[in-house]
């Protein structure tokens, strides 16, 4: 079904809906006790495909001021994220031969969890983070941060101040941006002639193969293939330099862009993956139609699985008050009648309630204190880290349920 919406990459009005997750609340709008008496705003969550540029995207745009000005996701709460950031920074410092005369700029820099590694190495940095509460935390930690949205106007201002970057980083930010072309114009303006822009994005192929429907929510506007990124970059005088597939977040791409006229030679990894995507038929709807069928099948499996456990008298909790957990719980209609509580390491979320389903969020020590029989692992992308942290709970007989690509107990 053609939606009438305009593709946020190529601008064509040819989007075709491939999956509808219904009307859901904003995935990161965790409720305070006072908000429980008020109705929550809900928005359509429909996934669509653009056959012209291959970009997969949701149709509804929630104003970014609503989504990001006050934000409760702090990257530093995850040990896996910190380790990933440290490794990424070390690799960039070595391969780009960064020095105290270089400048590294990160778009959507969160609490400085990544840039602090460059600061420790004596390399100048600038973080750009629209969430004022998080930008303040980063600044207090010694990471200079602007509490601004990144786009062409800010990039032009920084360029006029002679603050062009040797390296621009954007991890898990492209998916959040409605004006993709404005962001890429900003990158092209702000990047030095022989600089590199490195972005990490969840990979569409992994999302489809592993039925990762819960990574779809209103903050994630776009779901990228390398083909879509290639066409986006070429539109703004940039080209792909390198690409690497990563396991983080259920499967991601790390891509590097340079100016089209840069002397840096494109790595063989780029045409190789582009050829793989052509063979996969990335420009066709076939795989997405099958994905929608498997999402509905997974929902039925999971709901039945949890209902059977409850029928057996088992007590259930969940781990990880993440945005993906909100999508999963709301789409599957899993409420407090099934899940008694959710635990999360972030003190900023504890004492609040999951959007829509209104399940209370507690500290992780409540797993041991209350010993539910099974815990649904909503943050399955950090399963290894969490299972290790919760060794005592597991030793006492507690079991975890990993929901995707199909429910299984560990």
C-alpha positions in Angstrom: 0.0 0.0 0.0 1.4 3.4 -1.0 1.3 5.8 1.9 1.4 9.3 0.3 4.4 10.1 2.6 7.6 11.5 1.2 10.8 9.5 1.5 13.1 11.3 3.9 16.2 10.4 1.7 15.3 10.7 -2.0 12.2 12.9 -1.6 10.0 10.6 -3.7 6.3 10.0 -2.7 6.4 6.3 -3.3 6.6 4.8 0.2 4.9 1.4 0.6 3.8 0.1 4.0 5.2 -3.3 4.8 4.4 -3.7 8.5 2.1 -2.0 11.0 2.8 -2.3 14.7 -0.3 -0.3 15.6 -0.5 2.9 17.6 2.0 3.0 20.4 3.3 5.4 23.0 6.8 6.9 22.7 9.2 4.2 23.6 11.3 6.3 26.0 8.5 8.2 27.6 8.8 6.5 31.0 6.0 7.5 33.3 6.3 9.0 36.7 3.7 7.9 39.3 1.9 11.2 38.9 1.5 10.6 35.1 -0.3 7.2 35.6 -3.7 9.0 35.9 -3.3 10.8 32.6 -3.8 9.4 29.1 -0.6 8.9 27.0 -0.2 10.2 23.5 0.1 7.4 20.9 1.3 7.5 17.4 1.1 5.2 14.4 4.1 2.9 14.1 4.1 1.8 10.4 7.2 0.6 8.6 7.5 1.5 4.9 9.9 0.9 2.0 11.1 3.3 -0.7 11.6 1.4 -4.0 13.5 4.4 -5.5 16.4 4.6 -3.0 15.8 1.4 -0.9 15.5 3.2 2.4 13.2 1.5 5.0 11.6 4.0 7.3 8.6 4.6 9.5 6.0 7.0 8.3 5.3 9.1 11.4 7.6 11.9 12.5 7.4 13.0 16.1 9.0 16.4 16.7 12.6 15.9 17.9 12.0 18.5 20.7 9.5 16.0 22.2 11.8 13.0 21.8 15.2 14.3 22.7 15.3 17.5 24.7 15.0 15.6 28.0 16.3 12.0 27.5 16.8 9.1 29.9 19.2 6.9 28.0 22.7 7.2 29.3 25.2 5.2 27.3 27.6 4.8 30.2 25.2 2.5 32.0 26.3 -0.4 29.7 29.7 -2.0 30.2 29.5 -3.4 26.7 28.9 0.1 25.2 31.8 1.5 27.1 34.1 -1.3 25.9 32.9 -0.9 22.3 33.5 2.9 22.5 37.0 2.4 23.9 37.9 0.0 21.1 36.4 2.3 18.4 38.3 5.3 19.7 41.6 3.4 19.9 41.2 2.2 16.3 40.4 5.7 15.0 43.4 7.3 16.9 45.7 4.7 15.3 44.4 4.6 11.8 43.8 8.3 11.4 47.0 9.2 13.2 45.2 11.7 15.4 47.3 14.2 17.4 46.7 17.2 19.8 46.3 19.3 16.6 43.4 17.2 15.4 39.7 17.7 16.1 37.1 15.0 16.7 33.4 15.9 16.6 30.7 13.6 17.6 27.0 14.0 16.7 24.6 12.8 19.4 27.5 12.3 21.8 25.3 11.4 24.8 27.2 11.6 28.1 30.6 11.6 26.6 31.1 7.9 26.9 33.0 7.8 23.6 34.7 11.1 23.4 36.3 10.8 26.8 38.7 8.2 25.3 40.0 10.9 22.9 40.2 13.4 25.7 42.3 10.9 27.7 44.7 10.7 24.7 45.1 14.5 24.6 43.0 14.9 21.4 40.6 17.9 21.2 36.9 17.0 20.9 33.5 18.6 20.6 30.3 16.8 21.5 27.0 17.8 20.0 24.1 16.5 22.1 20.5 17.9 22.0 19.4 16.4 25.3 20.3 19.3 27.7 20.4 17.0 30.8 22.8 14.6 29.2 25.0 17.4 27.6 25.4 18.9 31.0 26.6 15.5 32.4 29.1 15.2 29.6 30.5 18.7 30.1 30.8 18.0 33.9 32.9 15.0 33.0 35.4 17.0 31.0 33.9 16.5 27.5 33.1 19.9 25.9 29.5 19.5 24.6 27.1 21.8 22.8 23.4 21.2 23.7 22.2 21.5 20.1 20.7 19.6 17.3 23.2 19.0 14.5 22.4 20.1 11.0 23.6 22.4 8.2 23.1 25.7 10.2 25.3 24.5 13.1 27.8 22.9 10.8 28.2 26.2 8.9 28.6 28.1 12.1 31.3 25.8 13.3 33.0 26.0 9.9 33.0 29.8 10.0 34.7 29.5 13.5 37.4 27.4 11.8 36.3 24.3 13.7 36.4 21.7 10.9 36.9 18.1 11.9 39.5 15.5 11.1 37.0 12.9 12.3 33.2 13.2 12.6 31.5 10.4 14.5 27.8 9.5 14.6 26.9 6.3 16.4 23.2 5.3 16.2 22.2 8.8 15.2 21.3 8.5 11.5 18.3 6.4 12.4 17.0 9.2 14.6 17.2 12.0 12.1 14.2 13.2 10.0 16.2 15.6 7.8 18.8 13.1 6.6 19.9 15.4 3.8 20.4 18.3 6.1 22.6 16.2 8.3 24.7 15.0 5.4 25.0 18.5 4.1 26.3 19.5 7.5 28.8 16.6 7.6 30.1 17.6 4.1 30.5 21.2 5.3 32.2 20.3 8.6 34.6 17.6 7.4 38.2 18.6 6.4 39.2 17.8 2.8 40.9 14.5 3.8 38.9 13.9 6.9 36.6 10.9 7.6 33.1 10.7 8.9 32.3 7.4 10.7 28.8 6.3 11.4 27.3 3.2 13.0 23.8 2.1 12.2 21.7 -1.0 12.9 21.8 -3.1 9.7 18.6 -3.8 7.9 19.6 -7.3 6.8 20.2 -8.4 10.4 16.9 -6.8 11.5 15.1 -8.9 8.9 17.0 -12.1 9.3 16.7 -12.1 13.1 13.1 -10.8 13.3 14.3 -7.8 15.4 10.9 -6.0 15.1 11.4 -4.5 18.6 14.1 -2.2 17.3 11.3 -0.3 15.5 10.1 2.7 17.4 9.4 6.4 16.8 12.9 7.5 17.6 14.2 5.1 14.9 13.0 6.8 11.8 15.2 4.9 9.3 16.6 1.3 8.9 19.6 1.2 6.6 21.2 -1.0 4.0 24.6 -0.1 2.6 22.8 0.6 -0.7 20.6 3.3 0.9 23.6 4.9 2.6 25.6 4.9 -0.7 22.8 6.7 -2.5 22.4 9.2 0.4 26.1 10.1 0.6 26.5 10.5 -3.2 23.8 13.1 -3.1 26.0 15.4 -1.0 29.4 15.1 -2.5 30.5 12.2 -0.2 31.3 8.6 -0.9 31.8 5.4 1.0 35.3 4.7 2.0 34.9 1.5 4.1 32.2 -0.7 5.7 32.4 -3.2 8.5 29.7 -5.5 10.0 29.5 -5.5 13.8 27.6 -7.7 16.2 26.5 -4.8 18.5 22.8 -3.9 18.8 21.8 -7.1 17.1 23.9 -6.4 14.0 25.2 -3.1 12.8 27.2 -1.5 10.1 30.2 0.8 10.7 30.6 2.9 7.6 33.1 5.6 6.8 32.5 8.5 4.4 35.0 10.9 2.7 34.6 13.7 0.3 34.1 12.4 -3.3 37.3 14.1 -4.4 39.3 12.7 -1.5 42.6 10.9 -2.4 41.6 8.1 -0.1 40.9 4.9 -2.0 37.6 3.0 -1.5 38.2 -0.3 0.3 37.1 -3.5 -1.3 34.6 -4.1 1.5 32.3 -1.5 0.0 31.6 -3.0 -3.5 31.6 -6.4 -2.0 28.7 -5.7 0.4 26.9 -3.7 -2.3 27.1 -6.8 -4.6 25.8 -9.0 -1.7 22.8 -6.6 -1.3 22.0 -6.7 -5.0 22.0 -10.5 -4.8 19.8 -10.2 -1.7 17.4 -8.0 -3.8 17.6 -5.1 -1.5 15.5 -3.0 -4.0 12.6 -5.4 -3.8 9.8 -5.9 -1.2 10.0 -9.7 -1.1 12.1 -10.1 2.0 10.2 -7.3 3.9 6.8 -9.0 3.2 8.2 -12.2 4.6 9.6 -10.3 7.6 6.1 -8.9 8.4 4.7 -12.5 8.4 7.5 -13.7 10.7 6.9 -10.8 13.1 3.2 -11.7 13.5 4.2 -15.4 14.0 6.8 -14.4 16.7 4.2 -12.3 18.5 1.8 -15.3 18.7 4.6 -17.6 19.9 5.8 -15.3 22.6 2.3 -14.5 24.0 1.4 -18.2 24.0 4.8 -19.1 25.7 4.3 -16.5 28.5 0.6 -17.5 29.0 1.6 -21.1 29.4 4.2 -20.2 32.1 1.6 -18.1 33.9 -0.9 -21.0 33.7 1.7 -23.2 35.4 1.8 -20.7 38.3 5.2 -19.2 37.3 6.0 -15.6 38.3 7.5 -13.4 35.6 9.6 -10.3 35.5 11.5 -8.5 32.7 15.0 -7.1 32.4 15.8 -3.9 30.6 13.6 -0.8 30.4 14.8 -0.1 26.9 13.0 1.4 24.0 13.0 -2.0 22.2 11.3 -3.4 25.3 8.5 -0.8 25.1 7.8 -1.8 21.5 7.8 -5.5 22.3 5.5 -5.2 25.3 3.1 -2.9 23.6 2.9 -4.7 20.3 2.4 -8.0 22.0 0.0 -6.6 24.6 2.1 -7.9 27.5 1.0 -5.9 30.6 1.3 -6.1 34.4 -1.1 -9.1 34.4 1.8 -11.1 32.9 5.0 -9.2 34.0 5.1 -8.1 37.6 8.0 -5.6 37.2 10.9 -4.6 35.0 14.4 -4.1 36.3 17.0 -1.7 34.9 20.4 -0.5 35.9 19.7 3.1 35.1 18.8 5.1 38.2 17.1 7.6 36.0 14.4 5.0 35.0 13.9 3.4 38.4 10.7 4.4 40.1 9.1 5.1 36.8 6.7 2.9 34.6 7.0 1.4 31.2 5.1 3.4 28.6 1.7 2.1 27.6 1.8 -1.2 29.6 2.6 0.7 32.9 4.8 -1.9 34.4 6.9 -0.6 37.3 10.7 -0.2 36.8 12.9 -1.3 39.7 16.6 -1.8 40.4 18.2 -5.1 39.3 18.7 -6.2 42.9 15.0 -6.9 43.0 15.5 -10.0 40.9 17.3 -11.6 43.8 15.0 -10.0 46.4 11.7 -11.2 44.7 13.1 -14.2 42.7 10.6 -14.4 39.8 10.8 -17.8 38.1 11.5 -16.4 34.7 12.7 -13.0 33.5 12.0 -11.8 29.9 15.2 -10.3 28.6 14.1 -7.2 26.8 17.6 -5.9 26.2 18.6 -9.1 24.4 21.3 -7.2 22.5 23.4 -7.2 25.7 22.5 -10.8 26.7 26.1 -11.9 27.4 26.7 -9.0 29.7 23.4 -9.3 31.6 23.5 -13.0 32.0 27.0 -12.7 33.6 25.8 -9.9 35.9 22.9 -12.0 37.0 24.8 -15.2 37.8 23.5 -15.2 41.4 19.9 -15.1 40.2 20.5 -17.9 37.8 22.3 -20.0 40.3 19.3 -19.8 42.6 17.1 -21.2 39.8 16.0 -18.0 38.0 15.8 -18.4 34.2 15.9 -15.8 31.4 13.7 -15.8 28.3 15.4 -14.4 25.1 12.4 -13.4 22.9 14.0 -13.0 19.4 14.3 -14.5 16.9 12.1 -17.0 18.7 11.4 -17.4 22.5 14.0 -19.6 24.2 15.0 -20.1 27.9 18.6 -19.8 29.1 
